[in-house]
Amino acid sequence: MIEAVTTSPLFGIVLCIGTFQIGRWVQKKTGLTLANPLVIAILLCIGVLLIFDIPYEDFAIGGDIVNMMLGPATAVLALNIYNQYAVLKRHFVPVLVGCTAGSLFSLASVLLLCRLFRLDEAVTAALLPKSCTTPIAVGIADSQGGIAAITMVAVLVTGFIGAVCAPLFAKLMHVTEPVAEGLAIGACSHALGTTKAAELGEVQGAMSGIAIGVCGLITVVAALFL
């Protein structure tokens, strides 16, 4: 009976949605930035699989269906971009220059650290696109011979750190311009950071969404030469 339930696609889907809703409830009740719903959902999913000794392959039957929605979910960010088209038009050059600098610095820093610690090529390729949103990052890693699982973990950790630390860094660096704040968050912490940027303001959320797309394209092109 239990096996019939866990091998159903609905098991993985319901577990993902249920744990995420619990994460949202915890964040709402505590008000803590560290209580990120996505991180809580991941920890709860891992806990359920370990406690009930459920094979990951069973969970992935439904989990993979949720993963299929990453692309459409990222595309929805275009709505904010459309609503802030006038702002983008006024700041087109700073947006392009800022996203280019952010993407190249991210790639260069990862490459330098991987060489410094003598990591193999597969791990290096997996870590390079850490600042891109997951669909783009996994595509880049696969094309470079990287390990997709490592890429997904790196993207998650990067996004979580950005979502938690971005407001603090903005205050420390005295960044008060909404456009600059949104671009910085989107360039370094992709979709997870964008959820935090949207909480800071509509302009920040839109600019962060723009940064996801622009930085993704720049990273795809730059990765071809690494």
N, C-alpha and C positions, 0 to 999 in steps of 0.2 A: 504493500500500500504506500509506504513512505517513498519507495523507489519510483513508483508511478507518478507521485507528486513532484519529486525533485527532477525527474527527467522531462517534465513538461516545460515547454517554453514559458508558460505563465509563471512558473516558479521564479526564474531569474528576473523577469520583468517586475513582478510584484515585490520581490525582495529589494530590487533597486529603488523602485518608487517609494516603497514603505520606509526604508531606512533613510532616504533623502528627506521625506516628510518629517521623520523623527528629528533629523538634523536641523531642519528649519525651525521646528518647535523649540529645540534646545537653544538655538541661537536667539530666538525671539524672547525666550524666558530669561536667558542669562545676559543678553546684550553684549556678549564678549566677541571680539573680532576673531579670536582663536577658535571659537566654536563654529567653524566653517561647516555648513551643511554637507558639502561634498566629502570633506575629510571624515566627518562623523559617519556618513553613509558607507564609505569604504571600510572603515574600522568595524562597523556593525556587520557588514557583509562577510568580512573575513572571520569575525567571531562566530557567526552562524555556521559557516562552512566547517570551521574547526570543531566546534562543540558537537555538532551532529554528524561529523565525519562524512560530509557530502563532497564528492569529487568535484573539482573545479570544472571539469568537462560538462557535468550536469548543469551547473550554474550558467556556464557559457552559452548553453543552448538558447536561453532567454536573454542573457547579458549581451550577446552579440547583436541581438535585435535592437537593444538600447543603443549600442555603439553605432548602429547604422544611422541613428538620428543626429549624430554629431555634426555631420555636414549640413543638413537643413537647419539645425539649431544655430550654427554659426552664420548661415546665410540670413537669418532673421535679424541679425545685427545691422543689416543694410537699411532697415527701417529708420533707425536712429540717424544713420548717415544721411539719408534722404531728408529727414526733418532738419538737419543742421547743414544743409547744402550751402547756404549763404555764408556760414562761418568757415566752411572748408574752402570756399572760393576766395575768401579774403585772406586766408592763411595758407594758401596752396604751397608756396615755396618753403616756409618753415616746416610744414607737415612733411614734405618730401625730404628735406635735408635732415630733419630730426629722426625720421624713421630709417633713413639710410645709415645715419651715424649709429643709431641704436642697434640695428641689425648687424652691421659689420663689427661693432665692438663686441657684441654677444658671441659671434662666431670666432673672432680672434681670441677672446679670453678663454673660451672653452678649448680651442685648439692648443693654445699655449699651455694651459693647465694639464691637458691630456698628454702632451709631449713631455712636460715636466715630470709627471708621475708615471710615464712610460706605459700608458694604457694601450691595449691593442687596438687595431684599426676598427674592428667591429664595435667596440664600446665607444670609441671616439666618434664614429659615424652616428651612433645612437644618441649621443649627448649634444652634438652640434646644433640641432634644431630645437633645443629645449625651450626657447622663448617664442616659438610659433604655436598656434593653436593645434590641437591634437591631430585633426585630419591632415593638415599640411605637414606637421612634424613627422608623423608616421610615414607619409609618402616620401619625404626626403630621406629618412633613415633607411627605408627599404631600397631606394634607388642607389644608396651609397653602401649597401651591404651591412647596415647597422641592425641591432637587435631591437625589434619593435617594442618588446616588453619594457626594456630599459628606457626607451624613448618616452613611453607613456608615463612611467614613474617620474622621470626627469621633468616632463611637462607639468605634471601635477604638483610636484614640489616647488617648481619655479613659480607657478601660478599662485600657490598658497602663500609663499613668502611675499610675493608682490602684493597680494590682496591684504595681507596683515601689516606689512611694513610701509607700503606706499604712502599712506596719510602721514605717518611719522616722518619719513624722509622729506616729504613736501614741506612740513613745518620746519624741519632742521635746515633745509636749504632755502627757506623763505620763498618757495614757489607758490604764488598766489594766482597766477594767470590760469584760468580754467582750461584753455586750449593746451598749454604746455603740460599741465598736470595730467590731463587725459591721455595725451600722446605718450608721455613717459610711462604711464601705467600699462597702456595697451602694448607698447613696444617691448616691455620686459616681462609682462605676466599675462599676456593674451586674454582668453575669454574669462578665466577665473578672476583675473584682476579687473576686467571690465565690469563684472557684477558689482565690485566695490566702487569703481569709478562712477557707475550709474547712481549709486547711493549718494555720492558727493555732489552730483548735479547732472542736469540733462546734457550740458555742453561737454562735461568731462566724459560722460558715458558715450556720447557720439564720437568724440575724438579718439577715445580708446578703441571703439569699434573700427574706426578708419585705420588706426595703427595696426590692428590685427591683419587686415587685408593687405595693406601696403608692405608691412614688414614681412609678411608671408611670401609675397611675390619677390621681394628683394632677396630674402634668404634662399629661395628656390634657385634664383639666378646665381647668387654668390656661391652656393654649395657646389655648383657645377665646376668651379675652378679650384676646389680644395681637394 
